[in-house]
Amino acid sequence: MRSLSEAGFCKLIWTPVRGRFFELRAGSEVLATLKWEKMVGSLATGKTADGSWTLKRGGFLRPYVTVRVAEAEADLAVLRHGARGEGRLQFSDGRGAFWRPTHQRRGEMAFADSSGTWLICFRPISKLFKFEVDVEIAPTALGLSELSLLALVGFYRLALQHDEDAAAAAAAAT
């Protein structure tokens, strides 16, 4: 696997492989994977050339996502959500990134730095029975050590939102 920084400005897309297993691809090349550990639940494992992490949703009224290095007990980072879906990814060393909408109607989201400059943008693609997300990396983000982790956390958050929206739609239809 090549790192996201090496992939540069290629067209990147998160696409389902089977069940709850997704790959981040640049053409036919796999740059990252994200696999839910069970068909029900929120625990997932993400892998890139830069490492392996677990992600898990927590909280009810104040939801958050924890990120740990695979096999570790301590949180590496926590993404806390606001009322409108925005949030802040806070790393244990004090660094952070903001999770913000870029285009409200289409569900586009991005991680941005403290000045508001976007680093990595996620654009869900509407397809019948298939959840895919285009990923665009800003040129200024290519050197970030946490770029792979941002790609995993952002997609994980959108996948959770997609699952919640689908469950709500199914409940409303009955």
N, C-alpha and C positions, 0 to 999 in steps of 0.2 A: 504494500500500500504506500502510495506517495502522500506526503502531507498536503494540506490545503494550501499552504503558502507556496509550495512548488507548483501546484495546479494553476495558480494565477488567475487569469481572467476567463477561463473556460466556462462554458455553460454548465452549471451544476444543478442537479435535481435529486431530491429525495424521492425515492420510488419504492412501492411495496414489492417484496419478493414472494413471500407467502405468509399467511396469517399476520402476526404482529411482528414481522421482521422486515426492516427497511434498509436500503442502501443509498448512500449519497454517491452519485455517479457523475463523472465528467466523461461523457460519451459512454464507452463500454468499460471504462476503468472505475473501480470501486475505491473511493477515498475514505469512506466511513461506513459503519454499520450501527444500527440501533435495533435491539431485540428485547421485547418484553419477555420476562421470565415465565409468565403464565398467561393463559388466555384471559383471565380476569385478574385485575390488580394493576398497580402502577409501577412496580419495580421493573426497571429496564437496564440493560447493559449496553453501553456505547463503546465502540472501538475505532481508533484512528491510528495512523502511523505514529502519533505522538503519545499514545497511551490508551488505557482502558479505564472506564469509569462506570459507576452505577448511579442511576437517577431514580428518585422516588418522590411522589406527591405526598404531601402531608397537610394537615389542617383542614378545617371545614369552613368556618366563617371567615377565617383569614388564611387562605390557601398559600402554600409555598412548595418549592421543589428543592430537595437536597441533592447535592452532587458529592460523591465520594470517589477517591481513587479505588479501583476494584480491590476487594479484599480488605479495605481499611475500615476502621470504626468511626473515625472523625470526619466531619463534613469539610470538604475542600471549599465549597461555595453553597450559597442558598439564594434562590430566586424567590423574592417575596412579591406577591401580586397586589395591585391596587384595585379599587372598585370598578374601574373601566378597562381592566385587562392589562394596564401598564404595570411596570414593576422595576425592581432593581436587583441585579445579580451582584451579590457581595461575596468576595473571596475572603478566605480566612486571614490573608495577609493584608487586608485593608483595601485592595484594589476593587474596582467594580465597573459595571456597565449598566446602562439603563435600557429597559425593554419598553419600546414605544410603538404605537401604531404609526404607519406611514401613509396609509390610505384606508380610512375607516370602512368604506363600503365593501372593499374586496378582502378585508381581513389581513392586509399586509402588515407585517410587524418587522421591527429591526432592533438590534442592539446598537446603542449609541454611546459615545464617550461623554465625559462630564460637560463638554462644550455643546453637546447636542448633535455633533457630527456622526452620521451613521457609520457603522463598521461592517455590519453584515445584515442583509435584508432578506426576508422570507416572504414569498408570494405563493399562497395556495392556488392550485390549479383545480378548477371545477371539472370533474369527470364523473360520469355515472359509475358508482360502485368502486371508485379507485381514488385514493387520497394521495396526491403528489404535491410537492412544494418546490418551486424554483428558488435557488439561492444565489444571491449576488454579493460578492465580497468587494468592499471599497479598496482602492489601491493603497490607501494609508493603513489598512488593517493587515496587509500581507505579512508584515513582520511581527505581528503580535504573538506572543507565546501561548496565549489562551484562545487563539482563533479556532482550533479544532473543537475545543470545549464549547465555545459560543455556538458553533454549528450544531452540535448535539443538543444542547439545552434549548435553543430556539426551536428546533424541529420537534423535540419532545413536548414542549409547551403547546405548540400548535396541534400536535397529534392528540394530546389530552383534550384540548378545546373541541376538536373535530368529533371525538368520541362523545363528549358531553352534549354537543349540539345534536348529534345523531340520536342519542338516547332521549333527549327532550322532544325531538320531532316524532319519534316512535311512540312516546307516551301521549303526545297530543293527538296522534292519529287514532288511538284506541278509545 
